[in-house]
Amino acid sequence: MKKLYLFFIIVSCTGLCCTKDHAGNANMPVSEFLKAKIILTKDVSCSLPLLDFSEDASKIREVTKLNTTLYVLKSFPQNFNIQNKLLLVRISLLSSGEISPCNDLGINYPMLKSIETKNR
């Protein structure tokens, strides 16, 4: 019986100690461009462009692990910030140091970082 307890303790410790560190990959940019449409040039909460990624909904949900397709983007080039403009955008998740507070007016949309943007 003592051997069984010892076995479970060793297995538990091994399972807890050998977890992969995903933090290093969390901020890696998406390697492909995602289809997006600018819904608002300046949202109420963060004054950032609001983009709709519904044409690539499965891809954006895979990256963000969220069930939405609307995101505000930091580091978005101003020359592309035109309402209803169709774009191709490479994005990444924000690191903890890049997250900036917004006011609580209106809807707060999840925030991503724009890596590269081009016309469709």
C-alpha distances in whole Angstrom, upper triangle without the diagonal:
4,5,5,6,9,10,11,13,14,16,17,19,20,21,23,24,26,28,32,35,37,39,41,42,43,46,47,51,51,52,54,57,56,59,60,63,64,64,65,67,66,63,63,60,60,63,62,63,61,60,59,57,57,58,55,52,50,50,50,47,45,46,46,43,45,47,51,53,56,55,57,58,58,60,62,65,68,70,68,68,70,69,68,68,66,64,61,59,56,54,51,48,49,47,47,50,52,51,54,55,57,59,58,61,60,58,55,54,51,53,53,54,57,57,60,62,65,67,67
4,5,5,6,9,10,11,12,14,15,17,18,20,21,22,24,27,30,33,36,38,40,41,42,45,46,49,50,51,54,56,56,59,60,63,64,64,65,66,65,62,63,59,59,62,61,62,60,59,58,56,56,58,55,52,50,49,50,47,45,45,45,43,45,47,51,53,55,54,56,56,57,59,61,64,67,69,67,67,69,69,68,68,66,63,61,58,55,53,50,47,48,46,45,48,50,50,53,53,56,58,57,60,60,57,54,54,51,52,52,53,56,56,59,61,64,67,66
4,5,5,6,9,10,10,12,14,15,16,18,20,21,22,25,28,31,34,36,38,39,40,44,44,48,48,49,52,54,54,57,58,61,62,63,64,65,64,61,62,59,58,62,60,61,59,58,57,55,55,56,53,51,48,48,48,45,43,44,44,41,44,46,50,52,54,53,55,55,56,57,59,63,66,68,66,66,68,67,67,66,64,62,59,56,53,51,48,46,47,45,44,47,49,49,52,53,56,58,57,60,60,57,54,53,50,51,50,52,55,54,57,60,62,65,64
4,5,5,6,9,10,11,12,14,15,16,18,20,21,23,27,30,32,35,37,37,38,42,43,46,46,47,49,52,52,55,56,59,60,60,61,62,61,59,60,56,56,59,58,58,56,55,54,52,52,53,50,48,45,45,46,43,40,41,41,39,41,43,47,49,51,51,53,53,53,55,57,61,64,66,64,63,66,65,64,64,62,59,57,54,51,49,46,44,45,43,42,46,48,47,50,51,53,56,54,58,57,54,51,50,47,48,48,50,53,52,55,58,60,63,62
4,5,5,6,9,10,11,12,14,15,17,18,20,22,26,28,31,33,35,36,37,40,41,45,45,47,49,52,51,54,55,58,59,59,60,61,60,57,58,54,54,57,56,57,55,54,53,51,51,53,50,47,45,45,45,42,40,40,40,38,40,42,45,48,50,49,51,51,52,54,56,59,62,64,62,62,64,64,63,63,61,58,56,53,50,48,45,42,43,41,40,43,46,45,48,49,51,53,52,55,55,52,49,48,46,47,47,48,51,51,54,57,59,62,61
4,5,5,6,9,10,11,12,14,15,16,18,21,24,27,30,32,34,35,36,39,40,44,44,45,48,51,51,54,55,57,58,59,60,61,59,57,58,54,54,57,55,56,55,54,53,51,52,53,50,48,45,44,45,42,40,40,40,38,40,43,46,48,50,49,51,51,51,53,55,58,61,64,62,61,64,63,63,62,60,58,55,53,50,47,44,42,42,40,39,42,45,44,47,48,51,53,52,56,55,52,50,49,46,46,46,48,50,50,53,56,59,61,61
4,5,5,6,9,10,11,12,14,15,16,19,22,25,28,30,32,33,34,38,38,42,42,43,46,48,48,51,52,55,57,57,58,59,58,56,57,53,53,56,54,55,53,52,51,49,49,50,47,45,42,42,42,40,37,38,38,36,38,41,44,46,48,48,50,49,50,51,53,57,60,62,60,60,62,62,61,60,58,56,53,50,47,45,42,40,41,39,39,42,44,44,47,48,50,53,52,55,54,51,49,47,44,45,45,46,49,48,51,54,56,59,58
4,5,5,6,9,10,10,12,14,15,17,21,24,26,28,31,31,32,36,37,40,40,41,44,46,46,49,50,53,54,54,55,56,55,53,54,50,50,53,51,52,50,49,49,46,47,48,45,43,40,40,40,37,35,35,35,33,35,38,41,43,45,45,47,47,47,49,51,55,57,60,57,57,60,59,58,58,56,54,51,48,45,43,40,38,39,37,36,39,41,41,44,45,47,49,48,52,51,48,45,44,41,42,42,44,46,46,49,52,54,57,56
4,6,5,6,9,10,11,12,14,16,20,22,25,27,29,30,31,35,36,39,40,41,44,46,46,49,50,53,54,54,55,56,54,52,53,49,49,52,50,51,50,49,49,46,47,49,45,43,40,40,40,37,35,35,35,33,36,38,41,44,45,44,46,46,46,48,50,54,56,59,57,57,59,59,58,58,56,53,51,48,45,42,39,37,37,35,34,37,40,39,42,43,46,48,47,51,50,47,45,44,41,41,41,43,46,45,48,51,54,57,56
4,5,5,6,9,10,10,12,15,18,21,24,26,28,29,30,33,34,38,38,40,42,45,45,48,49,52,53,54,55,55,54,52,53,50,49,52,50,51,50,49,48,46,47,48,44,43,40,39,39,37,34,34,35,33,36,38,41,43,45,44,46,46,46,47,49,53,56,58,56,56,59,58,58,57,55,52,50,47,44,41,38,36,37,34,34,37,39,39,42,44,46,49,48,51,51,48,45,44,41,41,41,42,45,44,47,50,53,55,55
4,6,5,6,9,10,11,13,16,19,22,24,26,27,28,31,32,35,36,37,40,42,42,45,46,49,51,51,52,53,52,50,51,48,47,50,48,49,47,46,45,43,44,45,41,39,36,36,36,34,31,32,32,30,33,35,38,41,43,42,44,43,44,45,47,51,54,56,54,54,56,56,55,54,52,50,47,44,41,39,36,34,35,33,33,36,38,38,41,42,45,47,46,49,49,46,43,42,38,39,38,40,42,42,45,47,50,53,52
4,5,5,6,9,10,12,15,18,20,23,25,26,26,30,31,34,35,36,39,41,41,44,45,48,49,49,50,51,50,47,48,45,44,48,46,47,45,44,44,41,42,43,40,38,35,35,35,32,30,30,30,28,31,33,36,39,40,39,41,41,41,43,45,49,52,54,52,52,54,54,53,53,51,48,46,43,40,37,34,32,33,31,30,33,35,35,38,39,42,44,43,46,46,43,40,39,36,37,36,38,41,41,44,46,49,52,51
4,5,5,6,8,11,14,17,20,21,23,25,25,29,30,33,34,36,39,41,41,44,45,48,49,49,50,51,49,47,48,45,44,47,45,46,45,44,44,42,43,44,41,39,36,35,35,33,31,30,30,29,31,34,37,39,41,40,41,41,41,42,45,48,51,53,51,51,54,54,53,53,51,48,46,43,40,37,34,31,32,29,29,32,34,34,37,38,41,44,43,46,46,43,40,39,36,36,36,37,40,40,43,46,49,51,51
4,5,5,6,9,12,15,18,20,22,23,24,27,28,32,32,34,36,39,39,43,44,47,48,48,49,50,49,47,48,45,44,47,45,46,44,43,43,41,41,43,39,37,35,34,34,32,29,29,29,28,31,33,36,38,40,39,40,40,40,41,44,47,50,52,50,50,53,53,52,51,49,47,44,41,38,35,32,30,31,29,29,32,34,34,37,39,42,44,44,47,47,44,40,39,36,36,35,36,39,38,41,44,47,49,49
4,6,6,7,10,13,16,18,20,21,22,25,26,29,30,31,34,37,36,40,41,44,45,45,46,47,46,44,45,42,41,44,42,43,41,40,40,37,38,39,36,34,31,31,31,28,26,26,26,24,27,30,33,35,37,36,38,37,38,39,41,45,48,50,48,48,50,50,49,49,46,44,41,38,35,33,30,28,29,27,27,30,32,32,35,36,39,42,41,44,44,40,37,36,33,33,32,34,36,36,39,42,44,47,47
4,6,6,10,12,15,17,19,20,21,24,25,29,29,31,34,36,36,39,40,43,44,44,45,45,44,42,43,40,39,42,40,41,40,39,39,37,38,39,36,34,31,31,30,28,26,25,25,24,26,29,32,34,36,34,36,36,36,37,40,43,46,48,46,46,49,48,48,48,46,43,41,38,35,32,29,26,27,25,24,27,29,29,33,34,36,39,39,42,41,38,35,34,31,31,31,32,35,35,38,41,44,46,46
4,6,9,11,14,16,18,19,20,23,24,28,29,31,34,36,36,40,41,44,44,45,46,46,45,43,44,41,40,43,41,42,41,40,40,38,39,40,37,35,33,32,31,29,27,26,26,25,28,31,34,36,37,35,37,36,36,37,40,43,46,48,46,46,49,49,49,48,46,44,41,38,34,32,28,26,27,24,24,27,29,29,33,34,37,40,40,43,43,40,37,35,32,32,31,32,35,34,37,40,43,46,46
4,7,9,12,15,16,17,19,22,22,26,27,28,31,34,34,38,39,42,43,44,44,45,44,42,44,41,39,42,40,41,39,38,38,36,37,38,34,33,30,29,29,27,25,24,25,23,27,30,32,34,36,34,36,35,35,36,38,41,44,46,45,45,48,48,47,46,44,41,38,36,32,30,27,25,26,24,24,27,29,29,33,34,37,40,40,43,43,40,36,35,31,31,30,31,33,32,35,38,41,44,44
4,6,9,12,13,14,15,19,19,23,24,25,28,31,31,34,35,38,39,40,41,41,41,39,40,37,36,39,36,37,36,35,35,32,33,35,31,30,27,26,26,24,21,21,21,20,23,26,29,30,32,30,32,31,31,33,35,38,41,43,41,41,44,44,44,43,41,38,35,32,29,27,23,21,22,20,21,24,26,26,29,31,34,37,37,40,39,36,33,31,27,27,26,27,30,29,32,35,38,41,41
4,6,9,10,11,12,16,16,19,20,22,25,27,28,31,32,35,36,38,38,39,38,37,38,35,34,36,34,34,33,32,32,30,31,32,28,27,25,23,23,22,19,18,19,18,22,25,27,28,30,28,30,29,29,30,32,35,38,40,38,39,41,41,41,40,38,35,32,29,26,23,20,19,20,18,19,22,23,24,28,30,32,35,36,38,38,35,31,29,26,25,24,25,27,26,29,32,35,38,38
4,6,7,8,10,13,14,17,19,20,23,26,26,30,31,34,34,35,36,36,35,34,36,33,31,34,31,32,31,30,31,28,30,31,28,27,25,22,22,21,18,17,17,17,20,24,26,27,28,26,27,26,26,27,29,32,35,37,36,36,39,39,39,38,36,33,30,27,24,21,18,16,17,15,16,18,20,21,24,27,29,33,33,36,35,32,29,27,23,23,21,22,24,23,26,29,33,36,36
4,5,5,6,10,11,14,15,17,20,22,23,26,27,30,31,32,33,33,32,31,33,30,28,31,28,28,28,27,27,24,26,27,24,23,21,19,18,17,15,13,14,14,17,21,22,23,24,22,24,23,23,24,26,29,32,34,32,32,35,36,35,34,32,29,27,23,20,18,14,13,14,12,14,17,18,18,22,24,27,30,30,33,33,29,26,24,20,19,18,18,21,20,23,26,29,32,32
4,5,5,8,10,13,15,17,20,22,23,26,26,29,29,31,31,31,30,29,30,27,25,28,26,27,26,25,26,24,27,28,24,24,22,20,19,18,16,14,14,15,17,21,22,23,24,21,22,21,20,21,24,27,30,32,31,31,34,34,34,33,32,29,26,23,19,17,13,11,11,9,11,13,14,15,19,21,24,27,28,31,31,28,24,22,19,17,16,16,19,19,22,25,28,31,32
4,6,7,8,12,14,16,19,21,22,26,26,29,30,31,32,31,31,30,32,29,27,29,26,27,27,26,27,25,27,28,25,24,23,20,19,19,17,14,15,17,19,23,24,24,25,22,23,21,20,21,23,26,29,31,30,30,34,34,34,33,31,28,25,22,18,16,12,11,12,10,12,14,15,17,20,23,26,29,30,33,33,30,26,24,20,19,17,16,18,17,20,24,27,30,31
4,6,5,9,11,12,16,18,19,22,23,27,27,29,30,30,29,29,31,28,26,28,25,25,25,24,24,22,24,25,21,21,19,17,16,16,14,11,12,14,17,21,21,21,23,20,21,19,19,20,22,24,28,30,28,29,31,32,32,30,28,25,22,19,16,13,10,10,11,11,13,15,16,17,21,23,26,29,30,32,32,29,25,23,19,17,15,15,17,15,18,21,24,27,28
4,6,9,10,13,16,17,18,21,21,24,25,26,27,27,26,25,27,25,23,25,22,22,22,21,21,19,22,23,20,19,18,15,14,14,12,9,9,11,14,18,18,19,19,17,18,17,16,18,20,23,26,28,26,26,29,30,29,28,27,24,21,18,15,12,8,7,8,8,11,13,13,14,18,20,22,26,26,29,28,25,21,19,15,14,12,12,15,14,18,20,23,26,27
4,6,9,12,14,16,16,20,20,23,23,25,25,24,24,24,26,23,21,23,20,20,20,19,20,19,22,23,19,19,19,16,14,15,14,10,11,13,15,19,19,19,19,16,16,14,14,14,16,19,23,25,23,24,27,27,28,26,25,22,19,15,12,9,6,5,6,6,10,11,11,12,16,19,21,24,26,28,27,24,21,18,15,13,10,9,12,11,14,17,21,24,25
4,7,8,12,14,15,18,19,22,23,25,26,25,26,25,28,26,23,25,21,21,21,20,21,19,21,22,18,19,18,15,14,15,13,10,12,14,17,20,20,19,20,17,18,16,15,15,17,19,23,25,23,24,27,28,28,26,24,21,18,14,11,9,6,7,9,10,13,15,14,16,19,22,24,27,29,30,30,27,24,21,17,15,12,11,12,10,13,16,19,22,23
4,6,9,10,11,15,16,19,20,22,23,23,23,23,26,25,22,23,19,19,19,17,18,16,19,19,16,17,16,13,12,14,13,9,11,15,17,19,19,17,18,15,16,13,13,13,14,16,20,21,19,21,23,24,24,22,20,17,14,11,7,6,4,7,10,11,15,16,14,16,19,22,23,27,28,29,28,26,23,19,16,14,10,9,9,7,10,12,15,19,19
4,6,7,9,12,14,17,19,21,23,23,24,24,27,26,23,24,20,19,18,16,16,13,16,16,13,14,13,9,9,12,10,8,10,13,15,18,17,15,17,15,16,14,15,15,15,18,21,22,19,21,23,24,23,21,18,15,12,9,6,6,6,9,12,14,18,19,17,18,21,24,25,28,29,30,29,26,23,20,17,15,11,11,10,9,10,12,15,17,17
4,7,9,13,15,19,21,24,25,25,26,27,30,29,26,27,23,22,21,19,19,16,18,17,14,16,15,11,12,15,13,11,14,17,19,21,20,18,20,18,19,17,18,17,17,19,22,23,20,22,24,25,24,22,19,16,12,10,7,9,9,13,16,17,21,22,20,22,25,27,28,32,33,33,32,29,27,23,20,18,15,13,12,10,10,13,14,17,17
4,6,10,13,16,19,21,23,23,25,26,29,28,26,26,23,20,20,17,17,13,16,14,11,14,13,10,11,14,13,11,14,17,19,20,19,17,18,17,19,17,18,18,17,18,21,21,18,20,22,23,22,19,16,13,9,8,6,9,11,14,17,20,23,24,22,23,26,28,29,32,32,33,31,28,26,23,20,19,15,14,12,11,10,11,12,14,14
4,7,9,13,15,18,20,20,22,23,26,26,24,24,20,17,17,14,14,11,13,12,10,13,13,10,10,14,14,12,15,18,18,19,18,15,16,15,16,14,16,16,14,15,18,18,15,17,19,19,18,15,12,9,5,5,5,8,11,14,17,20,24,24,22,23,25,27,27,30,31,31,29,26,24,21,19,17,14,13,11,10,8,8,9,11,10
4,6,10,13,15,18,18,20,21,24,24,22,22,18,16,14,11,10,7,10,8,6,9,10,8,8,11,12,11,13,16,16,16,14,11,13,13,14,13,16,16,14,16,18,18,15,16,17,17,16,14,11,8,5,5,6,8,11,14,17,20,23,24,21,22,24,26,25,28,28,28,26,23,22,18,16,15,13,13,11,11,10,9,10,11,10
4,7,10,13,16,17,19,20,23,24,22,22,18,15,13,10,9,6,8,6,6,9,11,10,10,13,14,14,15,18,17,17,15,11,12,13,14,14,17,17,15,16,18,17,14,15,15,15,12,11,7,6,5,7,9,11,14,17,19,23,26,27,24,24,25,27,26,28,28,28,25,23,22,18,17,17,14,15,13,14,12,10,10,10,8
4,7,9,12,13,16,16,20,20,19,18,15,11,10,6,5,5,7,7,8,10,13,12,10,13,16,15,15,18,16,16,13,9,9,10,11,11,15,15,13,14,15,15,12,12,12,11,10,8,6,5,6,7,10,11,14,16,18,22,25,26,22,22,23,24,23,25,25,24,22,19,19,15,15,14,13,14,12,14,12,10,10,10,9
4,6,9,11,13,14,18,19,18,17,14,10,9,5,5,7,9,9,11,12,16,15,13,16,19,18,18,20,18,18,14,11,10,11,12,12,15,16,13,14,14,14,11,10,9,8,6,6,5,6,9,10,13,14,17,19,20,24,26,27,23,23,23,24,22,24,24,23,20,18,18,15,16,15,15,15,14,16,15,12,12,10,10
4,6,7,10,11,15,16,15,13,11,7,6,4,6,9,11,12,14,15,18,18,15,18,21,19,19,21,19,19,15,12,10,10,10,10,13,14,11,12,12,12,9,7,7,5,5,6,7,8,11,11,14,14,17,19,20,23,25,26,22,21,21,22,20,21,22,20,18,16,16,14,15,14,14,15,13,16,15,12,13,12,12
4,7,9,9,12,14,14,13,11,8,6,5,6,10,11,13,15,15,19,19,16,18,21,21,19,21,19,18,14,11,9,10,10,12,15,17,14,15,14,15,12,10,9,6,6,8,10,12,14,14,17,17,19,20,21,25,26,27,23,22,21,21,19,20,19,18,15,14,14,12,14,14,15,17,16,19,18,16,16,15,16
4,5,6,9,12,12,9,8,6,5,7,9,13,15,17,18,18,22,22,19,21,24,22,21,23,20,20,16,14,10,10,9,11,14,15,13,14,13,14,12,9,8,6,8,10,12,14,16,16,19,18,20,20,21,24,25,25,22,20,19,19,16,17,17,15,13,12,13,12,14,14,15,16,16,19,19,16,18,17,18
4,7,10,12,11,8,7,4,6,9,12,15,17,19,20,21,24,23,20,22,25,23,22,25,22,22,19,16,13,12,10,10,12,13,10,11,9,11,9,6,6,6,9,10,13,13,16,15,18,17,20,20,20,23,25,24,20,20,18,19,16,17,18,16,15,15,15,14,15,14,15,15,14,18,17,15,16,16,18
4,7,9,8,5,5,5,7,10,13,17,19,21,22,22,25,24,21,23,26,24,22,24,22,22,19,17,13,12,9,10,11,13,11,13,11,14,13,9,10,9,13,14,16,16,19,17,20,18,20,20,19,22,23,22,19,17,16,15,12,13,15,13,12,12,12,12,14,13,15,15,15,19,19,17,19,19,21
4,6,6,5,6,6,6,10,13,16,18,21,21,21,24,23,20,21,24,22,20,22,19,20,16,15,11,10,8,10,12,15,13,15,14,17,15,12,13,12,14,16,18,18,20,18,20,18,20,19,18,21,22,22,18,16,15,14,10,11,11,10,8,9,9,9,12,11,14,15,16,20,20,19,21,21,23
4,6,6,8,10,10,14,16,19,21,24,25,24,27,26,23,24,27,25,22,24,21,21,18,18,14,13,11,13,14,17,16,19,17,20,19,15,16,15,17,19,21,22,24,22,24,22,22,21,20,23,22,22,19,17,15,13,9,8,9,6,6,8,9,10,13,13,16,18,19,23,24,23,25,25,26
4,6,8,11,11,14,17,19,21,24,25,23,26,26,22,22,25,23,20,22,19,20,17,17,14,12,10,12,13,16,16,19,18,21,20,17,18,17,20,21,23,23,24,22,23,20,21,19,17,20,19,19,17,14,11,9,6,5,6,5,6,7,6,8,11,11,15,16,18,22,23,23,25,26,28
4,5,9,10,13,16,19,21,24,24,23,25,24,21,22,24,22,19,22,19,21,18,17,14,11,8,10,10,13,13,16,15,19,18,15,17,17,19,20,21,21,22,20,20,18,18,17,15,17,17,16,14,11,9,8,5,7,9,9,10,10,8,9,11,9,12,13,15,19,20,20,23,24,26
4,7,9,13,16,19,21,24,24,24,27,25,22,23,26,24,21,24,22,23,19,18,15,12,9,10,10,12,12,14,12,16,15,12,14,14,17,18,20,19,21,19,20,18,19,19,17,20,20,19,16,14,12,11,8,10,12,11,11,12,11,11,13,12,14,14,15,19,20,19,21,22,24
4,6,10,13,16,19,21,21,21,23,22,19,20,23,20,18,21,19,20,17,16,12,10,6,6,7,9,8,11,10,14,12,10,12,12,15,15,17,16,17,15,17,15,16,16,14,17,18,18,14,13,11,12,10,12,14,13,13,12,11,10,11,9,11,11,11,15,16,15,18,19,21
4,6,10,13,16,17,18,18,21,20,17,19,22,19,18,21,19,19,16,14,10,8,5,6,8,10,8,10,9,12,10,7,9,9,11,11,13,13,14,13,15,14,15,16,16,19,20,20,16,16,15,15,13,15,16,15,14,13,12,11,12,10,11,11,11,14,15,13,15,16,17
4,7,10,12,15,15,15,18,18,14,16,19,18,16,18,16,16,12,10,7,6,4,7,10,12,10,13,13,15,12,9,11,9,10,11,12,12,14,13,15,13,15,15,16,19,21,21,18,16,16,16,14,15,16,15,13,11,11,8,10,9,10,12,12,15,16,14,16,16,17
4,6,9,11,12,12,15,15,12,14,17,15,14,17,15,15,11,8,6,5,6,7,11,13,10,13,13,15,11,10,11,9,9,10,10,9,11,10,12,12,14,15,16,20,22,22,19,18,18,19,17,19,19,18,16,14,13,10,11,10,10,12,11,14,14,12,14,14,14
4,6,8,9,9,13,13,10,12,15,15,14,16,14,13,9,6,5,7,9,11,14,16,14,16,17,18,14,13,13,11,10,11,10,10,11,11,13,13,15,16,18,22,23,25,21,20,21,21,20,21,21,20,17,15,14,11,12,12,12,14,13,16,16,14,15,15,14
4,6,6,6,9,9,7,9,12,12,12,14,12,11,9,5,6,8,11,12,15,17,15,17,19,19,16,15,16,14,12,12,10,10,10,9,11,11,14,15,17,21,23,25,21,21,22,23,22,24,23,23,20,17,16,13,12,13,12,14,13,15,15,13,14,14,13
4,5,5,8,9,8,10,13,14,13,14,13,11,8,5,8,11,14,15,19,21,18,21,22,22,19,18,18,16,13,14,12,12,12,13,15,15,17,18,20,24,26,28,25,24,25,25,24,26,25,24,21,18,18,15,14,16,15,17,17,19,19,17,17,17,15
4,6,9,9,9,11,14,15,15,17,15,14,12,9,11,13,16,17,20,22,19,21,22,22,18,19,18,17,14,14,11,11,11,12,14,15,18,19,22,26,28,30,27,26,27,28,27,29,28,28,25,22,21,18,18,18,17,19,17,19,18,16,16,15,13
4,6,5,6,9,10,11,12,14,13,12,11,8,11,13,16,16,19,21,19,21,23,23,19,19,20,19,16,16,13,12,10,11,12,13,15,16,20,23,26,27,25,24,26,27,26,29,28,28,25,22,21,18,16,17,15,17,16,17,16,15,16,16,14
4,5,5,6,8,10,11,11,10,9,8,6,10,12,15,16,20,21,20,22,24,25,21,21,21,20,18,18,15,15,14,13,14,14,15,16,19,22,25,27,24,23,25,26,25,27,26,26,23,20,19,16,15,16,15,17,17,18,19,18,19,19,17
4,6,5,6,9,10,10,10,9,10,9,13,14,18,18,22,23,22,25,27,27,24,24,25,23,21,21,18,17,15,15,15,14,16,16,20,22,25,27,25,24,27,28,27,30,29,29,26,23,22,18,16,17,16,18,18,19,20,20,21,21,19
4,5,5,6,9,10,11,11,11,10,13,14,17,16,19,21,20,22,25,25,22,22,24,23,21,20,17,15,13,12,11,11,12,13,17,20,23,25,23,22,25,26,26,29,28,29,27,23,22,18,16,16,14,16,15,16,17,17,18,19,17
4,5,5,6,8,8,9,8,7,10,10,13,13,16,18,17,20,22,23,20,20,21,21,19,19,16,14,13,11,10,9,10,11,14,17,20,22,20,19,21,23,22,25,25,25,23,20,18,14,12,12,11,13,13,14,15,15,17,18,17
4,5,5,5,5,6,7,7,11,11,15,15,18,21,20,23,25,27,23,23,24,23,22,22,19,18,16,15,14,12,12,12,15,18,20,23,21,20,22,23,23,25,24,25,23,19,18,14,12,13,12,15,16,18,19,19,21,22,21
4,6,5,8,9,11,11,14,14,17,17,20,22,21,24,27,28,25,25,27,26,24,24,21,20,17,15,14,13,12,12,15,18,20,23,21,20,23,25,25,28,27,28,26,23,21,17,14,15,14,16,17,18,19,20,22,23,22
4,6,8,11,11,11,13,12,15,15,17,18,18,22,24,26,23,23,25,25,24,23,20,18,16,13,11,9,8,8,12,14,17,19,18,17,20,22,23,26,26,27,25,22,19,16,13,13,11,12,14,14,16,17,20,22,21
4,5,8,9,10,11,10,13,13,15,18,18,21,24,26,23,22,24,24,23,23,21,19,17,15,13,10,9,7,10,13,15,18,16,15,18,19,20,22,22,24,22,18,16,13,9,10,9,12,14,15,17,18,21,23,23
4,7,9,11,13,13,16,17,19,21,22,25,27,29,26,26,27,26,25,25,24,22,20,18,17,14,13,11,13,15,17,20,19,17,20,21,22,24,23,25,23,19,17,14,11,13,12,15,17,19,21,22,24,26,25
4,6,8,10,10,14,15,18,21,21,24,26,28,25,24,26,24,23,24,22,21,20,18,17,15,14,12,14,16,17,21,19,17,19,20,20,22,20,22,20,16,14,11,9,11,12,15,17,20,22,22,24,26,25
4,7,9,11,15,17,20,23,22,26,27,29,26,25,25,23,22,23,22,21,20,19,19,17,17,15,17,20,21,24,22,20,22,22,21,23,21,22,19,16,15,12,11,14,14,18,19,22,23,23,25,26,25
4,6,8,12,14,17,20,19,23,24,26,22,21,22,20,19,20,18,18,18,17,17,15,16,14,17,20,21,23,21,19,20,20,19,21,19,20,17,13,12,9,9,11,12,16,17,20,21,21,22,23,22
4,7,10,12,16,18,17,20,21,23,19,18,19,17,15,16,15,15,14,13,14,13,14,14,16,20,21,24,21,19,20,21,20,21,20,20,17,14,13,10,9,11,11,14,15,18,18,17,19,19,18
4,7,10,13,16,15,18,19,20,17,15,16,14,14,15,14,14,15,13,15,13,14,14,16,19,20,22,19,17,18,18,16,18,17,17,14,11,10,7,8,9,10,13,14,17,18,17,19,19,18
4,6,10,13,12,15,16,19,16,14,16,14,15,15,15,14,14,12,13,11,12,11,12,16,17,19,15,14,14,15,14,16,16,16,14,11,9,6,5,6,7,10,11,14,15,15,17,18,19
4,7,10,9,13,14,16,14,12,14,13,14,15,15,14,15,12,13,11,12,11,12,15,16,17,13,12,12,13,11,14,14,14,13,11,9,6,6,5,6,8,9,13,15,14,17,18,19
4,7,6,10,11,14,12,11,14,14,15,15,15,13,13,10,11,8,10,10,10,13,15,15,12,11,12,14,13,16,17,17,17,15,12,10,9,6,5,5,6,10,11,11,14,16,18
4,5,9,11,14,13,12,15,16,18,17,18,15,15,12,12,10,10,10,9,12,13,13,9,9,10,12,12,15,17,18,18,17,14,12,11,7,6,5,6,9,11,12,16,18,20
4,6,9,12,12,11,15,17,19,17,18,15,15,12,11,10,11,12,11,13,15,14,10,12,12,15,15,18,21,21,21,20,18,16,14,11,9,6,5,7,9,10,14,16,19
4,6,9,8,8,11,13,15,13,14,12,12,9,11,10,12,14,13,16,18,18,14,15,15,17,16,19,21,21,21,20,18,15,15,11,10,8,5,8,8,8,11,13,16
4,6,6,7,11,13,15,13,14,12,12,11,12,13,15,17,17,19,22,20,17,18,18,20,20,22,24,24,24,23,21,19,18,15,14,11,8,10,9,8,10,12,15
4,5,5,8,12,14,12,14,13,15,14,16,16,18,20,19,22,24,23,19,20,19,21,19,21,24,23,23,22,21,19,20,17,16,14,12,13,12,11,12,13,16
4,6,8,11,14,11,13,12,14,14,16,17,20,22,22,25,27,26,22,23,23,24,23,25,27,26,25,25,24,22,22,20,18,16,13,15,12,10,10,11,14
4,6,9,10,8,9,8,11,11,14,15,18,20,21,24,26,25,22,22,22,24,22,24,26,25,24,23,22,20,20,18,16,15,12,13,11,8,8,8,11
4,7,9,8,10,10,13,12,15,16,18,20,20,23,25,25,21,21,20,21,19,21,23,21,20,20,19,17,18,16,15,14,12,15,13,10,11,11,14
4,6,6,9,10,14,14,18,18,21,23,23,27,29,28,24,24,23,24,22,23,24,22,21,20,21,19,20,19,18,18,15,18,16,13,13,11,13
4,5,9,11,14,15,19,19,22,23,24,27,29,29,25,24,24,24,21,22,23,21,19,18,19,17,19,18,18,19,17,20,18,15,15,13,14
4,6,9,13,14,18,19,22,23,25,28,30,31,27,26,26,26,24,25,25,23,21,19,20,18,20,19,19,19,17,20,18,15,14,12,12
4,6,10,12,16,17,21,22,24,27,30,30,26,26,26,27,25,26,27,25,23,22,22,19,20,19,18,18,15,18,15,12,11,8,9
4,7,10,14,15,19,21,23,27,29,30,26,26,26,28,26,28,28,27,25,23,23,20,20,19,18,18,15,16,14,11,9,7,6
4,6,10,12,16,19,20,24,27,27,23,24,25,26,25,27,28,27,25,23,22,19,19,17,15,15,12,13,10,7,6,5,5
4,7,10,14,17,19,22,25,26,22,23,24,27,26,28,29,29,27,24,23,20,19,17,14,14,10,11,8,6,5,6,6
4,6,10,13,15,18,22,22,19,20,21,23,23,26,27,27,25,23,21,17,16,14,11,10,7,7,6,5,7,9,10
4,7,11,13,16,19,20,17,18,20,23,23,26,27,28,26,24,22,18,16,14,10,9,6,5,5,6,9,12,13
4,7,9,12,16,17,14,15,17,20,20,23,24,25,24,21,19,15,13,10,7,5,5,5,7,9,12,15,16
4,6,9,13,14,11,12,15,18,19,23,24,25,24,22,18,15,12,10,6,5,7,7,10,12,16,19,19
4,7,10,11,9,10,13,16,17,20,21,23,22,20,16,14,10,8,5,6,9,10,13,15,19,22,22
4,6,8,6,6,10,13,15,18,20,22,22,19,16,14,10,7,6,6,10,11,15,17,20,23,25
4,5,5,7,10,13,16,20,21,24,24,22,18,17,13,11,10,9,13,13,17,20,23,27,28
4,6,6,9,11,15,18,19,22,23,21,17,17,14,12,12,12,16,17,21,23,27,30,31
4,6,8,11,14,18,20,23,24,22,19,18,16,13,13,12,16,16,20,23,26,29,31
4,6,10,12,16,18,21,22,20,16,16,13,10,10,9,12,13,17,19,23,26,28
4,7,9,13,15,17,18,17,13,13,10,8,9,10,13,15,19,20,24,27,28
4,7,10,13,15,17,16,12,13,12,9,11,12,15,17,20,22,25,27,29
4,7,9,12,14,13,10,12,12,11,13,15,18,20,23,24,28,29,31
4,6,9,10,11,8,10,11,10,14,15,18,21,23,24,27,28,30
4,6,9,10,9,12,13,14,17,19,21,24,27,26,29,31,32
4,6,8,7,11,13,14,18,20,23,26,28,28,31,32,33
4,7,8,11,14,16,19,21,23,27,29,28,30,31,32
4,7,9,13,15,18,21,22,26,28,27,29,29,30
4,6,10,12,16,19,20,24,26,25,27,27,28
4,7,9,13,16,18,21,23,23,26,26,27
4,6,10,13,15,19,20,20,23,23,24
4,7,10,13,16,19,19,22,23,24
4,7,10,13,16,16,19,21,22
4,7,10,12,13,17,19,20
4,6,9,11,15,17,19
4,6,7,11,14,16
4,7,11,14,16
4,7,11,13
4,7,10
4,7
4
